[in-house]
Amino acid sequence: LKLNLIINCICYEEDSRCLAMSKLMFTAALLLVSSSTRGRGGTAAFQLYRRSSSTASAFVNARTTHHQRLSPGIIPKSTASSTSSPLSASLRDLLEGGSTRSSSSMTKAADEAKSPPAQAAAAAVENVVETTLPIKETPTQPVKKSTSNSIISISDSFDSGNGEFVSFNIADGEEDYTDVIVHVNIKPDPFTLLEQKSHFQSFSFRASINFNSPAIRGIFSDKKSIKVKYVVDNAHQASYADAWNGATVFATEKSTPYDAESWHRTSDTNYEKGVLSWTHEHDLDGESSSAYFAYFPPYSYERHLGLIAQCAESEGARVFSLGQTVSGREIDCVKVGTGPRKCWIIHRQHPGESMASFYAEGLLNRLLALDDKWDNVSEKARELFTFYIVPNINPDGSANGYLRTNAAGSNLNREWCPSPSPPSADGSSASEMYEAPTLHRSPEVYYLLQHMDESGCDAFLDIHGDEALPFNFLAGSQGMSVWGKRLEALHGAFLASYERANQDMQAKVSYDPDKPNEGMKNICSNQIADRFDCFSATLEMPFKECWGRPAGWGPERAGQLGASVLDALCYVQPHLRDGSDFWEGLPDEDAYVEPSSKY
């Protein structure tokens, strides 16, 4: 019984290191069984057990942490639980002979630990431990913190934060008339198996004056403010480095980064010689000594939960969970309306594209009159459609400040069906398929597809943000076999109506359409079009200012764009499942425009 308890406590999985640890525990148990619990040999054996048990606990904790870092959520909950379980307590009672040891026997143990048998046992333990521990985890870089001498303190320890301090230097005054130059790096996403890379581009961090810095107390002591130049050293290694051209970094001087209205663009953002830079004036005697900087204003998980709570309390809405993410967060879905056509709209597959959350908020605000503003279009939409709206399908990646992946390192917008595995290390093509979606790698997509198959789908939108193109645009399913006159007409009419409802939408610029039958089926909107033979598109919003539109593109206008989509959906609803040649009766202004990425 003792042996079984010991081995079962440690052998969570079949693993050579677990087996080695079991042998260590087995040795300790044999000594206990063959010796008197109160005698000299028993005490030495107990010391061996105590040491091996603590080592085993450290092993299990290290192994659990190791797996959670590489593939969070893969380990069963029973494995990831604390080793201080009732079973462990019972095991300890058994090994101690079922009674509490007296203080005198514990004192004797200290002396007996010096005996030859005990020292030999200890040596045996160390020998086994050295061959099995510590577990060599994937190397991780320690968190880089601003030094105590640094004039500026950099922090990303908040929801969706990403940015680490590299170094600083006092400028000579000649360079852009700045006082201080601060270097930062953007931290990468987890490694993506299918794409064989670690993405990064989006960032959000706080910069604060360190008033204990010798420089602040010395050479800057008589100044009311200092001008700081921020430099992103690894910008040239970003996933879309060319997209930095024309980009403008957002900044806010508020004490929280989640006041969307307080963010403004920095006019002197510059990308040159592989680094991204901008400047900011920090007050030394006012309330603006700190500032937040971001690629696009963040949308917090707390705000997401607040939105979900509002929807749950709204008449005519039902909130439910599609399932749980890799890290155990709920995948919230808001069901609204009683109409015959099923419309699914999902947001933030790519977590760094926070404008998608503002879009979702604007859509739900109008659809449910969360701001107490009712209108005829939203009422009509609820009669024509049954909406399934997923405001954030990737809350793990959003909270962690990732650009494109979930907590397991999966790019969800490539997880919608099996696809060829990435090439092997020698460059040869892999023979096996990359399975997707899976519960351990992409449960977010797995659960969503499961529910969509149950409900059906007549119209679908996948809401994103694009780093390069300075436009709001729609990417259709032109490369899928189902694309024809019907879907082409729906795409054109939807976009034309959207343009009429909101000036920030346009039809001429988009990704270059895929050639017929050459679309990637593992991309979300393509898969949905093919799976349900329905109108399906990816809607992209820019990180940059909208070209040809008034300045000021940001969270507020992203929300307005989300609200305006109801006009376009209501316009095309009668034709979504129309089997006739309805396009022949549409006005010329609704005609499909073949887009181009050139502008």
C-alpha positions in Angstrom: 0.0 0.0 0.0 2.8 2.4 0.9 4.6 1.7 -2.4 1.5 2.2 -4.5 0.7 5.4 -2.7 4.2 6.8 -3.3 4.4 5.9 -6.9 0.8 7.0 -7.8 1.5 10.4 -6.1 4.5 11.0 -8.4 3.7 9.1 -11.7 1.2 11.5 -13.2 2.4 10.7 -16.7 4.6 8.1 -18.3 7.9 9.9 -18.4 11.5 8.8 -17.9 12.0 11.5 -15.3 8.9 10.4 -13.4 10.2 6.8 -13.6 13.5 7.9 -12.1 11.7 9.7 -9.3 9.6 6.7 -8.7 12.7 4.6 -8.2 14.0 7.1 -5.7 10.7 7.0 -3.7 10.7 3.2 -4.1 14.1 3.0 -2.4 12.9 5.2 0.5 9.8 3.0 0.9 11.8 -0.2 0.9 14.0 1.2 3.7 10.9 2.1 5.7 9.2 -1.3 5.2 12.3 -3.2 6.1 13.2 -1.1 9.2 11.6 -0.3 12.5 9.8 3.1 12.3 11.2 4.0 15.7 14.6 2.5 15.2 17.9 3.9 13.9 17.4 2.5 10.4 13.8 3.7 10.3 14.7 7.3 11.2 17.4 7.3 8.5 14.8 6.0 6.0 12.3 8.6 7.1 15.0 11.3 6.5 15.5 9.8 3.0 11.8 9.8 2.4 11.5 13.4 3.6 14.3 14.5 1.2 13.0 12.5 -1.7 9.4 13.6 -1.1 10.4 17.3 -1.2 12.5 16.7 -4.2 9.6 15.0 -5.9 7.3 17.8 -5.1 9.7 20.3 -6.6 10.0 18.0 -9.6 6.2 17.9 -10.1 5.8 21.7 -9.6 8.7 22.4 -12.1 7.2 20.0 -14.6 3.8 21.5 -14.3 5.2 25.0 -14.7 7.3 23.8 -17.7 4.2 22.4 -19.5 2.0 25.3 -18.7 4.6 27.7 -20.2 5.0 25.6 -23.4 1.4 24.5 -23.8 -0.9 25.9 -21.1 -4.0 23.9 -20.4 -2.6 20.6 -21.8 -1.9 19.1 -18.4 -5.0 17.6 -16.8 -6.3 19.6 -13.8 -5.4 16.8 -11.5 -1.8 17.0 -12.5 -1.5 20.8 -12.1 -3.0 20.6 -8.6 -0.9 21.2 -5.5 1.0 18.2 -4.3 -0.2 19.0 -0.8 -3.3 17.0 -1.3 -5.3 14.8 1.2 -3.6 11.8 -0.5 -0.2 13.3 0.3 -1.2 13.8 3.9 -2.4 10.2 4.2 0.8 9.0 2.7 2.8 11.0 5.2 0.7 9.5 8.1 1.4 6.0 6.8 5.1 6.6 6.4 5.2 8.0 10.0 3.6 4.9 11.3 0.2 6.5 11.8 1.3 8.5 14.9 2.8 11.8 15.7 6.5 11.7 16.4 7.7 12.9 19.7 10.1 15.8 20.1 12.6 13.4 21.6 12.5 11.1 18.6 12.9 14.2 16.4 15.9 15.2 18.4 17.3 11.7 18.0 16.7 12.0 14.3 19.1 14.9 14.0 21.9 12.8 15.6 21.0 9.7 13.5 21.2 11.8 10.3 25.0 11.9 10.9 25.2 8.1 11.1 26.9 6.1 8.2 23.6 4.6 7.1 21.9 8.0 6.9 24.8 9.6 5.1 24.9 6.7 2.6 21.2 7.1 2.0 21.6 10.9 1.6 24.4 10.3 -0.9 22.1 7.9 -2.8 19.4 10.6 -2.9 21.9 13.2 -4.2 23.1 10.8 -6.9 19.6 10.2 -8.2 18.6 13.8 -7.9 21.6 15.0 -9.9 20.6 12.7 -12.7 17.0 13.7 -12.7 16.7 17.3 -11.5 16.4 20.1 -12.2 14.1 19.9 -15.2 15.6 21.8 -18.0 12.9 24.2 -19.1 12.8 26.2 -22.3 15.2 29.1 -21.7 13.3 32.3 -20.8 14.6 35.7 -20.6 14.4 37.3 -17.2 12.2 40.4 -16.9 14.3 43.4 -17.6 13.5 46.2 -15.2 14.6 49.8 -15.2 17.6 50.4 -13.0 17.5 52.5 -9.9 19.6 55.1 -11.8 17.3 55.2 -14.8 15.6 58.5 -15.3 12.5 56.8 -16.8 10.9 53.7 -15.3 9.2 51.3 -17.8 6.5 48.9 -16.8 4.1 46.7 -18.7 2.7 44.9 -15.7 -1.0 45.6 -16.5 -3.7 43.9 -18.6 -2.5 43.8 -22.2 0.9 45.4 -21.4 3.9 44.7 -23.6 7.2 46.5 -23.5 10.5 46.0 -21.7 13.2 48.4 -20.7 16.6 48.0 -22.5 18.7 51.1 -21.6 18.8 54.8 -21.4 21.2 57.6 -21.9 21.3 61.4 -21.4 21.2 63.1 -24.8 23.7 65.7 -25.8 21.0 68.1 -26.6 21.7 68.1 -30.3 19.5 65.1 -31.2 15.9 66.3 -31.7 16.5 68.7 -28.8 15.8 65.8 -26.4 17.1 65.5 -22.8 16.9 61.7 -22.4 16.8 58.7 -24.8 15.0 55.5 -23.6 15.4 52.2 -25.4 12.7 49.6 -25.2 11.9 46.3 -26.9 8.6 44.6 -27.7 8.2 41.1 -26.3 7.3 38.3 -28.7 4.3 36.0 -28.6 4.7 32.3 -27.8 6.2 30.3 -30.7 3.7 29.4 -33.4 4.1 25.8 -34.5 2.3 26.1 -37.8 4.0 29.4 -38.9 7.3 28.5 -37.2 7.8 32.0 -35.7 7.2 34.2 -32.7 5.1 37.2 -33.8 5.3 40.6 -32.3 4.2 44.2 -33.2 1.7 45.6 -30.8 2.9 47.2 -27.6 1.6 49.1 -24.6 3.7 50.2 -21.7 3.9 52.9 -19.0 6.8 55.3 -18.6 7.2 57.2 -15.3 9.7 59.7 -14.1 12.0 58.1 -11.5 12.4 61.0 -9.0 15.0 59.1 -7.1 17.3 59.2 -10.1 20.6 61.0 -9.5 20.1 62.9 -12.8 16.7 64.2 -11.8 18.1 65.3 -8.5 21.2 66.8 -10.2 21.4 68.1 -13.8 17.6 68.3 -14.3 16.8 69.6 -10.8 16.1 73.1 -12.1 13.9 72.0 -15.0 10.0 71.9 -15.0 9.9 69.2 -17.7 12.2 67.0 -19.7 11.7 65.8 -23.3 12.2 62.1 -23.7 12.8 60.2 -26.9 11.5 56.6 -26.9 13.2 54.2 -29.2 11.9 50.7 -30.0 15.1 48.9 -30.8 13.7 45.6 -32.3 11.0 47.3 -34.5 12.8 46.0 -37.6 12.3 42.4 -36.4 8.5 42.8 -36.0 6.1 40.7 -37.9 5.2 43.5 -40.2 8.1 45.8 -40.0 7.3 47.7 -43.2 4.0 48.7 -41.6 5.8 51.0 -39.2 6.1 53.5 -42.1 3.3 56.0 -41.7 2.3 54.7 -38.3 1.7 57.0 -35.3 2.1 55.9 -31.7 -0.7 56.6 -29.3 -0.1 58.3 -25.9 -2.1 59.3 -22.8 -1.2 61.1 -19.7 -4.0 59.6 -17.7 -3.3 57.5 -14.6 -5.0 54.5 -16.3 -4.5 53.2 -19.8 -8.2 52.3 -20.2 -9.7 55.7 -20.7 -10.2 55.4 -24.4 -11.1 59.0 -25.0 -7.8 60.3 -23.5 -5.5 58.7 -26.1 -4.0 60.9 -28.8 -1.5 60.2 -31.6 2.1 61.4 -31.4 2.8 63.6 -34.4 6.5 62.9 -34.5 6.5 59.1 -34.7 9.3 58.1 -37.0 10.5 54.8 -38.4 14.1 55.0 -39.7 17.1 52.7 -39.8 15.1 49.9 -38.3 14.0 51.6 -35.1 10.7 53.2 -34.2 10.8 56.4 -32.2 8.7 59.3 -30.9 9.1 62.0 -28.2 7.1 63.0 -25.1 7.4 65.9 -22.7 7.2 64.7 -19.1 6.4 67.3 -16.4 8.7 67.3 -13.3 6.4 69.4 -11.1 2.9 68.5 -12.3 0.6 65.6 -12.7 1.9 64.5 -16.1 5.1 62.9 -15.0 3.8 59.5 -16.2 2.5 58.5 -19.6 1.2 55.4 -21.4 2.2 54.5 -25.0 0.6 52.0 -27.3 0.4 50.9 -30.9 -3.4 51.3 -30.5 -5.3 52.0 -27.2 -5.8 48.9 -25.2 -9.2 47.4 -24.3 -9.0 45.6 -20.9 -10.5 42.3 -19.9 -12.2 44.1 -17.1 -14.0 46.3 -19.6 -14.9 43.2 -21.6 -16.5 41.7 -18.5 -18.3 44.9 -17.8 -19.8 44.9 -21.3 -20.8 41.2 -20.9 -22.5 42.1 -17.6 -24.4 44.9 -19.3 -25.6 42.6 -22.1 -26.7 39.9 -19.6 -28.9 42.5 -17.8 -30.4 43.8 -21.1 -33.8 42.7 -22.2 -33.8 40.5 -25.2 -30.2 39.2 -24.8 -28.9 35.9 -23.5 -25.2 35.6 -22.6 -23.6 32.1 -22.5 -20.2 30.6 -22.7 -19.1 28.7 -25.8 -16.5 27.0 -23.7 -13.2 27.9 -22.0 -9.9 29.1 -23.4 -6.5 27.5 -22.9 -6.1 29.5 -19.7 -9.6 28.8 -18.4 -11.4 32.1 -19.4 -14.9 31.9 -20.6 -15.5 32.4 -24.3 -18.5 34.8 -24.0 -21.2 34.9 -26.6 -24.2 37.3 -26.7 -27.3 36.0 -28.4 -29.7 38.7 -29.6 -32.8 38.7 -31.8 -35.5 36.3 -33.0 -35.1 36.6 -36.8 -34.9 33.7 -39.2 -31.3 34.4 -40.4 -28.4 33.4 -38.3 -25.6 36.0 -38.2 -22.3 35.3 -36.4 -19.8 38.1 -35.7 -16.6 37.4 -33.9 -13.8 39.7 -32.7 -10.1 39.6 -31.7 -8.9 36.3 -33.0 -5.7 38.4 -33.1 -5.5 39.8 -29.6 -3.2 42.8 -30.5 -5.9 44.3 -32.7 -7.8 46.0 -29.9 -9.9 48.1 -32.2 -12.0 45.0 -32.7 -13.2 45.2 -29.1 -14.2 48.8 -29.5 -16.1 47.7 -32.7 -17.9 45.0 -30.7 -18.8 47.5 -28.0 -20.3 49.9 -30.5 -22.3 47.1 -32.2 -23.7 45.8 -28.9 -24.5 49.3 -27.6 -26.7 50.0 -30.6 -28.2 46.5 -30.9 -29.2 46.4 -27.3 -29.6 50.1 -26.7 -27.1 49.9 -23.8 -26.8 53.7 -24.0 -30.6 54.0 -23.9 -30.7 55.2 -27.5 -33.2 53.1 -29.5 -33.5 53.3 -33.3 -35.5 51.7 -36.0 -32.5 49.9 -37.6 -31.5 48.0 -34.4 -35.2 47.0 -33.9 -35.4 45.8 -37.5 -32.1 43.9 -37.1 -33.4 42.0 -34.1 -36.5 41.0 -36.1 -34.6 39.9 -39.2 -31.6 38.1 -37.5 -30.7 35.9 -34.6 -27.3 37.3 -33.7 -24.4 35.4 -32.1 -21.8 38.0 -31.2 -18.5 37.0 -29.6 -16.8 40.2 -28.4 -13.5 38.5 -27.7 -12.7 35.0 -28.8 -9.1 35.3 -27.6 -9.1 36.9 -24.1 -6.0 35.1 -23.1 -3.8 36.6 -25.8 -5.5 40.0 -25.2 -4.7 40.0 -21.5 -1.1 38.9 -22.1 -0.3 41.6 -24.6 0.2 39.2 -27.6 -0.1 40.2 -31.2 -1.5 37.1 -33.0 -1.6 34.0 -30.7 -3.6 32.5 -27.8 -1.9 31.2 -24.7 -0.8 28.0 -26.4 1.0 29.9 -29.2 -1.7 29.2 -31.8 -2.7 31.8 -34.4 -6.4 31.2 -34.2 -7.0 32.5 -37.7 -5.0 29.5 -39.1 -6.8 26.9 -36.9 -10.1 26.5 -38.7 -9.3 23.1 -40.4 -6.4 20.7 -40.9 -3.5 22.0 -43.1 -0.1 20.8 -44.2 2.4 20.6 -41.4 5.3 23.1 -41.6 8.5 21.9 -43.3 10.9 19.9 -41.2 14.3 21.2 -40.0 16.0 20.1 -43.2 13.6 21.9 -45.4 11.7 18.9 -46.6 7.9 18.8 -46.7 6.2 17.1 -43.8 4.1 14.1 -44.5 1.7 14.5 -41.7 -1.2 17.0 -41.5 -1.3 19.8 -38.9 -4.5 18.9 -37.0 -6.8 21.9 -36.2 -8.8 22.9 -34.4 -7.9 20.9 -31.3 -9.0 21.2 -27.7 -5.5 21.5 -26.3 -4.1 24.0 -28.9 -7.1 26.0 -30.1 -10.2 25.3 -28.0 -11.5 28.8 -28.8 -12.0 27.8 -32.5 -13.1 24.2 -31.6 -16.0 25.3 -29.4 -17.0 28.1 -31.7 -17.3 25.8 -34.7 -19.2 23.3 -32.6 -21.8 25.8 -31.8 -22.0 27.2 -35.3 -22.6 23.7 -36.7 -25.5 23.4 -34.3 -27.1 26.8 -35.1 -26.2 27.2 -38.7 -24.9 30.4 -40.3 -26.3 32.7 -43.0 -24.0 35.7 -42.6 -20.5 35.9 -40.9 -18.1 38.6 -40.1 -14.6 38.2 -38.5 -13.4 41.6 -37.1 -9.7 42.4 -37.2 -7.2 45.2 -37.4 -4.5 45.6 -40.1 -1.0 47.1 -39.6 -0.2 48.1 -43.1 -3.2 49.4 -45.0 -4.6 52.8 -43.8 -8.2 51.9 -44.6 -11.2 50.1 -43.3 -12.0 47.4 -45.7 -13.6 44.0 -46.3 -11.7 40.8 -47.5 -14.0 38.3 -49.1 -14.0 34.6 -49.9 -13.1 35.1 -53.6 -10.7 32.1 -53.5 -13.3 29.5 -52.4 -15.2 27.2 -54.6 -18.6 28.6 -53.4 -17.8 32.0 -54.7 -20.0 33.0 -57.6 -22.5 35.5 -58.8 -24.6 35.2 -55.6 -21.7 35.8 -53.1 -20.2 38.4 -55.3 -23.4 40.4 -55.4 -23.9 40.1 -51.6 -20.3 41.3 -51.0 -20.8 44.3 -53.3 -24.3 45.2 -51.9 -23.1 44.9 -48.3 -20.1 47.1 -48.9 -22.0 49.7 -50.8 -24.6 49.9 -48.0 -21.9 50.1 -45.4 -20.2 53.0 -47.2 -23.5 54.9 -47.3 -24.0 54.3 -43.5 -20.4 55.2 -42.5 -17.9 57.3 -44.3 -15.0 55.4 -42.7 -15.8 52.3 -44.8 -14.7 52.0 -48.5 -14.6 49.3 -51.2 -11.6 50.0 -53.5 -8.7 49.1 -51.3 -8.3 45.6 -49.7 -6.1 42.6 -49.9 -5.6 41.4 -53.4 -8.3 38.7 -53.8 -7.3 35.1 -54.0 -7.5 33.4 -57.4 -10.5 31.0 -57.9 -10.1 27.9 -55.8 -6.8 29.0 -54.3 -8.1 30.4 -51.0 -6.7 29.0 -47.7 -9.4 26.9 -46.0 -7.7 27.2 -42.6 -8.5 31.0 -42.6 -11.7 31.7 -40.7 -13.9 33.6 -43.2 -12.9 31.2 -46.0 -13.7 28.2 -44.0 -17.1 29.6 -42.9 -18.0 30.5 -46.5 -17.1 27.0 -47.7 -18.7 25.3 -44.7 -22.1 27.1 -44.8 -22.2 28.4 -48.4 -22.9 31.9 -47.0 -21.8 35.5 -47.1 -18.6 35.5 -45.1 -15.9 38.2 -44.8 -13.0 39.5 -42.8 -13.4 43.2 -41.8 -10.2 45.0 -41.2 -9.6 48.3 -39.5 -6.3 50.3 -39.6 -3.8 51.0 -36.8 -2.9 54.1 -38.8 -5.1 57.1 -39.6 -7.7 56.5 -42.3 -6.5 57.9 -45.6 -8.9 60.2 -47.4 -11.0 60.6 -44.2 -11.0 63.2 -41.4 -8.2 62.8 -38.9 -8.9 61.2 -35.5 -9.4 57.5 -36.3 -9.3 55.7 -33.0 -11.5 53.8 -30.5 -14.6 56.0 -30.8 -14.8 55.7 -34.5 -14.1 52.0 -34.4 -17.2 51.8 -32.1 -19.2 53.8 -34.6 -18.2 51.5 -37.4 -19.4 48.6 -35.3 -22.8 50.2 -34.8 -23.1 51.0 -38.6 -22.8 47.4 -39.6 -26.5 46.8 -38.7 -27.5 49.0 -41.7 -25.5 46.9 -44.1 -26.7 43.6 -42.7 -30.4 44.7 -42.8 -29.9 45.8 -46.4 -28.7 42.4 -47.7 -30.8 40.2 -45.4 -33.5 39.5 -48.0 -31.0 38.1 -50.4 -28.8 36.0 -48.1 -30.6 32.8 -49.1 -32.3 34.0 -52.2 -32.0 31.4 -54.9 -33.0 33.7 -57.7 -30.8 35.9 -59.9 -31.5 38.8 -57.4 -28.3 40.6 -58.5 -30.0 41.6 -61.8 -32.4 43.8 -59.9 -29.8 45.6 -57.7 -28.9 49.2 -58.5 -25.6 50.0 -60.2 -24.2 51.6 -57.0 -24.4 48.2 -55.3 -22.2 46.5 -58.0 -19.2 44.5 -56.8 -15.9 46.4 -57.0 -12.8 44.2 -57.3 -10.3 45.6 -54.8 -6.6 46.1 -54.9 -3.9 46.5 -52.2 -2.4 49.3 -54.3 -3.4 52.9 -53.3 
